[in-house]
Amino acid sequence: MTQLDIQLQAAHARKDSAALAELYAAGSAAAQTLDEQCFLTTQAYIFALESNHPLAEKLHAFLVQNRRDA
């Protein structure tokens, strides 16, 4: 289990949407394939929307750029 996995589990346990947005975004940045990046960015975007996180706009732009959202 990676440090990111541990942090994600803890943030899920706390129901900390802002932290989850940041952690999934960090995971996306480290992902090895575009599909992995887009999956993790989607998760980050969902939690960013839930928490009104400032990352939401950037995450959405990434998804649009990669034809994962309109």
Helices and strands as residue ranges (DSSP letters): H 3-14, H 17-30, H 34-51, H 56-65
